[in-house]
Amino acid sequence: MKRILLCIVFVLSGLYLLAGTDWQTWYERSGGTETPGYEQTVAFCRMLARASAMVHYTSFGKSAQGRDLPLLIIDKDGFTDPVAIRRKGRVILLLQACIHPGESEGKDAGLMLVRDMVIGNAAGDLHKTAGFGHGAPSSAFKNILDKVSLLFIPIFNVDGHERFGPYNRINQNGPKEMGWRVNANNLNLNRDYLKAETPEMKSWLKLFNHWLPELFIDSHTTDGADYQYVLTYLVEIFGDMDPGLTAWSRDCFIPGMKDHLMNSGFPSFPYVNFRGWHDPKSGLISSVAPPMLSQGYTALRNRPGLLIETHMLKPYNQRVEGTYECIKTCMEILQKEGKHLQKLEQEADRFLESGEFLKQAFPLQFETSMKDSLMTDFLGVEYTVVKSGISGGDWIKYSKTPATFRIPYFSTARPLLSVNLPLAYIIPVEWVEIIARLELHGAAIRRLARDTVISIQTYKFTDPKWQQNSYEGHHPMTKIACEEITETRLIPRGSAIVVLNQQCGRIIPHFLEPKGNGSMLYWGYFDAVFEQKEYAENYVLEPLALKMLEENPGLLTEFESKKASDTAFAKSSQLILNWFYNKSLYADKRKGIYPVVKIYDRKLLDALIKM
């Protein structure tokens, strides 16, 4: 009896404390005009975790400046392990905010959502009378929490978030102050999913691989034109995701989400570009996202990703409210459809692990057909185009008058570049960073047991070109001319054997194929193989060139042709003599040869693995 009385006292004390706590978020207390800083956000997250056993606060890594990357785990039974959660028959949603910290709607919507999910239940629904912007009792979430658990990253780019100020988003209507787009190294995390070079992204990939959530949501704010929609969205339904998951997203998820948003007062439309920049009447374009972007990456990992893009010119409170409703309905859809989605994902994973996808040409790059469109109604605003007296360009001036435009929508994607995939790639042991990055993507890697001479396929590159201006700290390749070659090569002990029949199998080609969409070669991680490391003096090359021309008359024809087609070459004695050097027996035969090799032969692969 004494123990029962103590428990009653403990529960009543807890209810008293909860009732006395101001559970309004920073955003709500500001009247919907402000967003909290990092410390205030973390403090609210910790308060939620102290108040409810369903909420666990943790960090999933460190930023470049050493800040914790905050994570809330919300599970009805307080489980913090994906295996335990799924044993209870639940699916997992990963919600991410502030990868671009100036775009903070997901943070404020998510904090309110978690509060509404758990505090009413813990405090006897006391918050129903508190007058919150979202005072829905947690009983409204009870059935959802029976079926769905939530991972919530309120701030992904924590260092950029703390570059706080009122002038960080010139196109944006609130909040009063917000964070900066990139991290402390001036890198955009939403260009880093594939190359994975930032500490924040390395931590995110470890988190993603540990949980493999059934659905992913990434919350953003647009730039671009003016129109009526508070919220636009994008899911990869254009050809780069597993067919079963594509059909579910297109026929079930998107219609359910759109209907809820419409009924909640937030009509939505796919996130689009315009055929003529800033000119909606020119036509709308949706395209396949590359794996450097969040939803493009998760689609290739067989996990649908929803990109939320609220409209930057709408008032901040409308954008947060729309984001709240979008996240809530995603959880409601998962409550009903989660097991079906989970089954489709398991089938998609098994398809990759079976290796059946290797029998088909694999698309590395897509293009949107500009010959195939549907006419659609787009809720825009009237605008005029005038000539600027300052820039001389077109100045688009939007009015406040709503208008419905009947315009073409281009969304049919087709493969622009495809390759025949090998059974496996082998990365030589010395390319340590490449191997480590690939492991971050969840790739299972075997190591070659001893030095081995084998026949392999790889690429030889010619005439490479790089972008002049820096992009994300690199000078990416703009031209990658290559041919596939077969050669006999010594593969050193410890080299990484990477088979493709695994869960991340569709990420591996983009990472390692030279023309993969955002490959490591594209970003410059293999630039050293293009560099000439040995040279010769002119007094040595002059007689050598004469001898080569005497011994090979056809070389003279090639030399004259080169001079005729390349005036810079013809005027440079240094370039001419180096040309002869690279035609001689002294030239580096490994220059321009890709270190990564491909294995197509099953017996050879099995033998290498069994060593």
JOJO-V610160 format. One record per residue. N is the residue number from 1. RES is the residue in three letters. SS is DSSP state (H for helix, E for strand, C for the rest). NEAR is the number of other ideal C-beta (glycine too) atoms within 12 Angstrom. D_CENTER is the distance of its C-alpha to the mean C-alpha in Angstrom with 1 decimal. Layout:
# JOJO-V610160
n = (N;N)
res = (RES;RES)
ss = (SS;SS)
near = (NEAR;NEAR)
d_center = (D_CENTER;D_CENTER)
This chain:
# JOJO-V610160
n = (1;2;3;4;5;6;7;8;9;10;11;12;13;14;15;16;17;18;19;20;21;22;23;24;25;26;27;28;29;30;31;32;33;34;35;36;37;38;39;40;41;42;43;44;45;46;47;48;49;50;51;52;53;54;55;56;57;58;59;60;61;62;63;64;65;66;67;68;69;70;71;72;73;74;75;76;77;78;79;80;81;82;83;84;85;86;87;88;89;90;91;92;93;94;95;96;97;98;99;100;101;102;103;104;105;106;107;108;109;110;111;112;113;114;115;116;117;118;119;120;121;122;123;124;125;126;127;128;129;130;131;132;133;134;135;136;137;138;139;140;141;142;143;144;145;146;147;148;149;150;151;152;153;154;155;156;157;158;159;160;161;162;163;164;165;166;167;168;169;170;171;172;173;174;175;176;177;178;179;180;181;182;183;184;185;186;187;188;189;190;191;192;193;194;195;196;197;198;199;200;201;202;203;204;205;206;207;208;209;210;211;212;213;214;215;216;217;218;219;220;221;222;223;224;225;226;227;228;229;230;231;232;233;234;235;236;237;238;239;240;241;242;243;244;245;246;247;248;249;250;251;252;253;254;255;256;257;258;259;260;261;262;263;264;265;266;267;268;269;270;271;272;273;274;275;276;277;278;279;280;281;282;283;284;285;286;287;288;289;290;291;292;293;294;295;296;297;298;299;300;301;302;303;304;305;306;307;308;309;310;311;312;313;314;315;316;317;318;319;320;321;322;323;324;325;326;327;328;329;330;331;332;333;334;335;336;337;338;339;340;341;342;343;344;345;346;347;348;349;350;351;352;353;354;355;356;357;358;359;360;361;362;363;364;365;366;367;368;369;370;371;372;373;374;375;376;377;378;379;380;381;382;383;384;385;386;387;388;389;390;391;392;393;394;395;396;397;398;399;400;401;402;403;404;405;406;407;408;409;410;411;412;413;414;415;416;417;418;419;420;421;422;423;424;425;426;427;428;429;430;431;432;433;434;435;436;437;438;439;440;441;442;443;444;445;446;447;448;449;450;451;452;453;454;455;456;457;458;459;460;461;462;463;464;465;466;467;468;469;470;471;472;473;474;475;476;477;478;479;480;481;482;483;484;485;486;487;488;489;490;491;492;493;494;495;496;497;498;499;500;501;502;503;504;505;506;507;508;509;510;511;512;513;514;515;516;517;518;519;520;521;522;523;524;525;526;527;528;529;530;531;532;533;534;535;536;537;538;539;540;541;542;543;544;545;546;547;548;549;550;551;552;553;554;555;556;557;558;559;560;561;562;563;564;565;566;567;568;569;570;571;572;573;574;575;576;577;578;579;580;581;582;583;584;585;586;587;588;589;590;591;592;593;594;595;596;597;598;599;600;601;602;603;604;605;606;607;608;609;610;611)
res = (MET;LYS;ARG;ILE;LEU;LEU;CYS;ILE;VAL;PHE;VAL;LEU;SER;GLY;LEU;TYR;LEU;LEU;ALA;GLY;THR;ASP;TRP;GLN;THR;TRP;TYR;GLU;ARG;SER;GLY;GLY;THR;GLU;THR;PRO;GLY;TYR;GLU;GLN;THR;VAL;ALA;PHE;CYS;ARG;MET;LEU;ALA;ARG;ALA;SER;ALA;MET;VAL;HIS;TYR;THR;SER;PHE;GLY;LYS;SER;ALA;GLN;GLY;ARG;ASP;LEU;PRO;LEU;LEU;ILE;ILE;ASP;LYS;ASP;GLY;PHE;THR;ASP;PRO;VAL;ALA;ILE;ARG;ARG;LYS;GLY;ARG;VAL;ILE;LEU;LEU;LEU;GLN;ALA;CYS;ILE;HIS;PRO;GLY;GLU;SER;GLU;GLY;LYS;ASP;ALA;GLY;LEU;MET;LEU;VAL;ARG;ASP;MET;VAL;ILE;GLY;ASN;ALA;ALA;GLY;ASP;LEU;HIS;LYS;THR;ALA;GLY;PHE;GLY;HIS;GLY;ALA;PRO;SER;SER;ALA;PHE;LYS;ASN;ILE;LEU;ASP;LYS;VAL;SER;LEU;LEU;PHE;ILE;PRO;ILE;PHE;ASN;VAL;ASP;GLY;HIS;GLU;ARG;PHE;GLY;PRO;TYR;ASN;ARG;ILE;ASN;GLN;ASN;GLY;PRO;LYS;GLU;MET;GLY;TRP;ARG;VAL;ASN;ALA;ASN;ASN;LEU;ASN;LEU;ASN;ARG;ASP;TYR;LEU;LYS;ALA;GLU;THR;PRO;GLU;MET;LYS;SER;TRP;LEU;LYS;LEU;PHE;ASN;HIS;TRP;LEU;PRO;GLU;LEU;PHE;ILE;ASP;SER;HIS;THR;THR;ASP;GLY;ALA;ASP;TYR;GLN;TYR;VAL;LEU;THR;TYR;LEU;VAL;GLU;ILE;PHE;GLY;ASP;MET;ASP;PRO;GLY;LEU;THR;ALA;TRP;SER;ARG;ASP;CYS;PHE;ILE;PRO;GLY;MET;LYS;ASP;HIS;LEU;MET;ASN;SER;GLY;PHE;PRO;SER;PHE;PRO;TYR;VAL;ASN;PHE;ARG;GLY;TRP;HIS;ASP;PRO;LYS;SER;GLY;LEU;ILE;SER;SER;VAL;ALA;PRO;PRO;MET;LEU;SER;GLN;GLY;TYR;THR;ALA;LEU;ARG;ASN;ARG;PRO;GLY;LEU;LEU;ILE;GLU;THR;HIS;MET;LEU;LYS;PRO;TYR;ASN;GLN;ARG;VAL;GLU;GLY;THR;TYR;GLU;CYS;ILE;LYS;THR;CYS;MET;GLU;ILE;LEU;GLN;LYS;GLU;GLY;LYS;HIS;LEU;GLN;LYS;LEU;GLU;GLN;GLU;ALA;ASP;ARG;PHE;LEU;GLU;SER;GLY;GLU;PHE;LEU;LYS;GLN;ALA;PHE;PRO;LEU;GLN;PHE;GLU;THR;SER;MET;LYS;ASP;SER;LEU;MET;THR;ASP;PHE;LEU;GLY;VAL;GLU;TYR;THR;VAL;VAL;LYS;SER;GLY;ILE;SER;GLY;GLY;ASP;TRP;ILE;LYS;TYR;SER;LYS;THR;PRO;ALA;THR;PHE;ARG;ILE;PRO;TYR;PHE;SER;THR;ALA;ARG;PRO;LEU;LEU;SER;VAL;ASN;LEU;PRO;LEU;ALA;TYR;ILE;ILE;PRO;VAL;GLU;TRP;VAL;GLU;ILE;ILE;ALA;ARG;LEU;GLU;LEU;HIS;GLY;ALA;ALA;ILE;ARG;ARG;LEU;ALA;ARG;ASP;THR;VAL;ILE;SER;ILE;GLN;THR;TYR;LYS;PHE;THR;ASP;PRO;LYS;TRP;GLN;GLN;ASN;SER;TYR;GLU;GLY;HIS;HIS;PRO;MET;THR;LYS;ILE;ALA;CYS;GLU;GLU;ILE;THR;GLU;THR;ARG;LEU;ILE;PRO;ARG;GLY;SER;ALA;ILE;VAL;VAL;LEU;ASN;GLN;GLN;CYS;GLY;ARG;ILE;ILE;PRO;HIS;PHE;LEU;GLU;PRO;LYS;GLY;ASN;GLY;SER;MET;LEU;TYR;TRP;GLY;TYR;PHE;ASP;ALA;VAL;PHE;GLU;GLN;LYS;GLU;TYR;ALA;GLU;ASN;TYR;VAL;LEU;GLU;PRO;LEU;ALA;LEU;LYS;MET;LEU;GLU;GLU;ASN;PRO;GLY;LEU;LEU;THR;GLU;PHE;GLU;SER;LYS;LYS;ALA;SER;ASP;THR;ALA;PHE;ALA;LYS;SER;SER;GLN;LEU;ILE;LEU;ASN;TRP;PHE;TYR;ASN;LYS;SER;LEU;TYR;ALA;ASP;LYS;ARG;LYS;GLY;ILE;TYR;PRO;VAL;VAL;LYS;ILE;TYR;ASP;ARG;LYS;LEU;LEU;ASP;ALA;LEU;ILE;LYS;MET)
ss = (C;H;H;H;H;H;H;H;H;H;H;H;H;H;H;H;H;H;H;C;C;C;C;C;C;H;H;H;H;C;C;C;C;C;C;C;C;H;H;H;H;H;H;H;H;H;H;H;H;H;H;C;C;C;E;E;E;E;E;E;E;E;C;C;C;C;C;E;E;E;E;E;E;E;C;C;C;C;C;C;C;H;H;H;H;H;H;C;C;C;E;E;E;E;E;E;C;C;C;C;C;C;C;C;H;H;H;H;H;H;H;H;H;H;H;H;H;H;H;H;H;H;C;C;C;H;H;H;H;C;C;C;C;C;C;C;C;H;H;H;H;H;H;H;H;H;H;E;E;E;E;E;E;C;C;C;C;H;H;H;H;C;C;C;E;C;C;C;C;C;C;C;C;C;C;C;C;E;C;C;C;C;C;C;C;C;C;C;H;H;H;C;C;C;C;C;C;C;H;H;H;H;H;H;H;H;H;H;H;H;H;C;C;C;E;E;E;E;E;E;E;C;C;C;C;C;C;C;C;C;E;E;E;E;C;C;C;C;C;C;C;C;H;H;H;H;H;H;H;H;H;H;H;H;H;H;H;H;H;H;H;H;H;C;C;C;C;E;E;E;C;C;E;E;E;E;C;C;E;E;E;E;E;E;E;C;C;C;C;C;C;C;C;H;H;H;H;H;H;H;C;C;C;C;E;E;E;E;E;E;C;C;C;C;C;H;H;H;H;H;H;H;H;H;H;H;H;H;H;H;H;H;H;H;H;H;H;H;H;H;H;H;H;H;H;H;H;H;H;H;H;H;H;H;C;H;H;H;H;C;C;E;E;E;E;E;E;E;C;C;C;C;C;E;E;E;E;E;E;E;E;E;E;E;E;E;E;C;C;C;C;C;C;E;E;E;E;E;E;E;E;E;E;E;E;E;E;E;E;E;C;C;E;E;E;E;E;E;E;C;C;C;C;E;E;E;E;C;C;C;C;H;H;H;H;H;H;H;H;H;C;C;C;C;C;E;E;C;C;C;C;E;E;E;E;E;E;E;E;E;E;E;E;E;E;E;C;C;C;C;E;C;C;E;C;C;E;E;E;E;E;E;E;E;E;E;E;E;E;E;E;C;C;C;C;E;E;E;E;C;C;C;C;C;H;H;H;H;H;H;H;H;C;C;C;C;C;C;C;C;C;C;C;C;C;C;H;H;H;H;C;C;C;C;C;C;C;H;H;H;H;H;H;H;H;H;H;H;H;H;H;C;H;H;H;H;H;H;H;H;H;H;H;H;H;C;H;H;H;H;C;C;H;H;H;H;H;H;H;H;H;H;H;C;C;C;C;C;C;C;C;C;E;C;C;C;E;E;E;C;C;H;H;H;H;H;H;H;H;H;C)
near = (7;8;9;10;11;12;13;14;14;14;17;16;15;23;23;15;20;30;23;14;23;19;38;27;40;35;41;32;23;22;18;31;24;26;48;37;29;33;19;27;43;30;20;40;40;24;29;40;29;21;32;36;20;35;39;31;31;24;25;36;28;22;34;27;21;15;29;28;41;44;40;43;42;45;37;30;22;21;27;26;21;26;14;19;36;25;13;22;19;35;42;41;49;47;46;49;49;49;47;43;49;40;47;51;53;48;54;49;44;50;51;43;50;52;48;43;44;43;46;34;32;34;31;20;24;25;36;22;14;27;13;27;29;39;22;26;25;36;21;24;34;22;19;36;38;23;32;43;45;47;44;49;48;52;50;53;50;44;33;39;45;30;27;30;19;18;15;28;34;14;22;33;25;34;36;24;27;42;40;30;31;29;40;25;21;20;32;32;48;40;35;38;44;43;41;38;32;38;31;45;39;29;32;41;38;23;32;39;29;24;36;32;42;46;46;46;48;51;47;46;47;36;25;29;34;31;38;29;41;38;47;41;43;39;46;44;36;31;30;42;38;34;21;26;41;26;21;35;41;24;18;27;38;30;21;29;41;29;19;28;35;22;15;25;16;34;27;40;35;33;35;34;28;30;23;19;17;24;27;38;25;27;28;38;33;35;33;36;39;33;43;35;34;47;42;38;47;45;41;45;43;44;45;51;43;49;41;48;41;45;41;34;27;31;21;37;29;30;44;46;31;39;49;48;37;45;51;36;39;48;45;31;36;41;32;22;33;37;20;24;37;33;18;32;36;24;22;35;28;21;26;33;22;18;21;17;30;30;14;16;14;31;31;35;32;30;22;29;23;19;10;17;21;18;13;23;20;33;28;33;26;21;26;15;19;14;13;12;8;8;9;9;13;17;17;26;18;24;13;12;14;18;21;20;27;17;28;28;30;29;32;23;26;22;22;20;22;21;31;20;34;34;32;42;45;43;40;33;26;19;29;16;22;37;32;21;34;39;28;34;40;33;36;23;29;26;24;32;18;18;17;30;15;31;19;35;31;37;34;25;29;18;16;28;16;21;18;10;11;14;22;29;21;28;19;29;30;17;18;33;17;28;17;22;21;19;21;14;27;20;35;23;19;23;36;37;42;43;33;39;28;33;31;37;40;45;47;47;43;45;45;46;38;41;30;36;41;40;40;43;40;38;36;28;36;34;21;21;29;30;16;19;12;17;17;23;14;19;10;19;27;19;17;27;28;17;17;27;23;12;15;17;12;13;22;19;13;18;26;17;15;23;20;12;12;17;11;12;21;17;11;16;16;18;22;25;27;27;29;33;27;26;25;25;13;20;22;21;15;22;22;30;29;41;37;41;41;39;37;24;19;17;13;26;31;16;18;33;24;14;20)
d_center = (56.4;55.7;52.2;51.6;52.8;50.5;47.5;48.6;49.0;45.6;43.9;46.0;45.2;41.5;41.9;43.9;41.3;38.5;40.8;41.5;37.8;36.3;33.2;32.1;28.8;28.9;27.5;30.4;33.0;32.2;32.8;29.2;28.9;27.4;24.5;25.3;24.5;23.0;26.4;27.3;24.0;24.5;28.2;27.6;25.2;27.9;30.5;28.8;28.7;32.4;33.4;32.0;31.9;29.0;26.7;25.7;24.3;22.8;20.5;17.7;17.9;19.0;17.7;19.0;22.0;22.6;21.8;20.9;17.5;18.9;18.4;20.7;21.5;23.6;25.6;29.1;30.7;29.0;27.3;24.5;23.9;21.9;24.8;27.4;25.4;25.0;28.7;29.5;27.9;25.0;21.4;18.5;16.2;13.4;13.4;11.5;13.1;13.5;10.3;12.4;15.7;17.8;16.1;17.7;18.7;16.6;18.3;21.7;21.3;20.0;22.9;25.4;24.1;24.5;27.8;29.0;28.0;30.0;32.5;34.8;35.1;35.9;38.3;40.1;38.2;39.8;37.0;38.0;40.6;38.7;37.7;33.9;31.7;30.4;33.4;32.7;34.3;32.2;34.3;32.2;29.3;31.6;30.9;27.1;27.3;29.4;26.6;23.3;22.1;19.5;17.2;16.7;14.9;17.0;15.8;12.7;13.6;17.3;18.8;17.6;18.8;22.2;22.6;24.1;26.2;27.3;26.3;22.6;21.6;24.4;23.3;23.0;25.7;25.5;25.2;28.0;25.9;22.2;19.9;18.5;15.2;14.5;15.4;18.9;18.2;17.2;13.7;10.7;8.3;5.6;6.7;6.9;4.6;7.3;10.2;10.0;13.0;13.1;14.9;12.7;9.7;12.4;13.7;10.6;10.3;14.1;13.9;11.6;13.9;16.9;16.4;14.4;14.6;15.8;13.8;10.7;11.0;9.2;12.1;12.5;15.6;16.3;18.1;20.4;23.5;25.6;26.1;27.2;24.1;23.0;19.8;17.7;14.9;12.7;12.2;11.7;15.5;16.1;16.6;13.7;13.8;16.9;19.8;21.0;17.7;17.5;21.1;20.7;17.9;20.0;23.4;23.1;20.1;19.8;23.6;24.1;21.6;23.1;26.7;26.2;24.8;27.6;30.2;28.9;29.4;25.9;25.8;22.3;21.0;17.9;15.7;17.3;18.2;21.9;23.8;25.7;23.7;24.7;27.1;26.2;29.4;28.3;26.0;22.5;19.6;16.5;14.6;12.1;8.5;7.7;5.6;4.8;2.8;2.1;5.3;5.6;4.6;6.9;9.2;10.0;10.8;13.2;11.9;11.8;9.3;11.1;10.0;13.2;14.5;18.0;20.4;21.1;24.9;25.6;27.2;25.0;26.7;26.0;22.3;22.3;24.7;22.5;19.5;21.9;23.2;19.9;18.8;22.4;22.7;19.5;21.4;24.5;23.0;21.8;25.3;26.8;24.3;22.6;24.9;24.6;20.8;21.1;23.6;21.5;18.6;21.4;22.8;19.5;19.2;22.9;22.6;20.2;22.4;25.5;24.4;25.4;22.3;23.7;26.6;24.7;23.4;19.7;17.8;15.7;15.5;16.5;18.5;19.6;23.3;25.3;28.3;27.2;26.8;28.0;29.8;28.5;29.5;27.4;28.4;28.7;31.2;34.0;33.7;35.7;35.0;37.4;37.8;36.9;39.9;37.7;34.9;36.7;33.6;33.0;32.8;31.4;33.2;32.0;34.7;34.7;35.9;33.7;33.8;32.5;31.6;32.0;29.7;27.9;24.4;22.7;20.1;21.3;19.0;20.6;19.8;20.5;20.5;21.0;22.3;24.5;22.9;25.0;25.7;24.3;23.3;25.3;24.0;27.2;27.7;27.8;24.1;23.4;20.2;18.6;19.8;18.6;15.0;15.1;16.8;13.9;12.0;15.1;17.1;20.8;22.8;26.5;28.6;31.4;34.7;36.7;36.9;37.0;38.0;36.4;35.8;32.2;30.1;27.9;27.4;29.6;28.3;30.5;30.5;27.0;25.9;23.5;22.2;24.8;22.8;20.3;16.6;14.5;17.5;18.0;20.1;18.0;20.2;21.4;23.6;23.5;26.8;27.3;29.5;29.4;32.3;34.1;35.7;37.2;35.5;36.0;32.9;33.5;33.7;30.5;28.2;25.1;25.4;22.1;22.9;20.5;21.9;19.7;17.0;14.2;16.3;14.1;11.5;14.7;15.9;12.9;13.2;17.1;18.3;19.3;18.1;14.8;12.1;11.2;13.6;15.2;18.2;16.6;15.6;19.2;19.3;22.2;24.0;27.0;28.0;28.9;31.3;35.0;36.5;40.2;42.5;46.2;48.9;50.4;53.9;52.5;50.5;53.2;55.6;52.8;51.7;55.3;55.7;52.6;53.8;57.2;55.9;53.4;54.6;51.5;49.5;51.6;50.5;46.8;47.4;49.2;46.4;43.8;46.0;46.5;42.8;41.6;43.8;42.0;42.6;46.2;47.0;45.6;47.8;45.1;42.6;45.4;46.6;43.0;42.7;45.8;44.5;41.4;43.7;45.9;46.1;44.8;41.4;38.3;37.6;34.2;32.9;30.0;29.7;26.2;26.5;24.3;26.5;26.3;28.6;29.7;32.9;32.8;36.0;34.8;31.6;33.5;36.0;33.4;31.9;35.4;36.6)
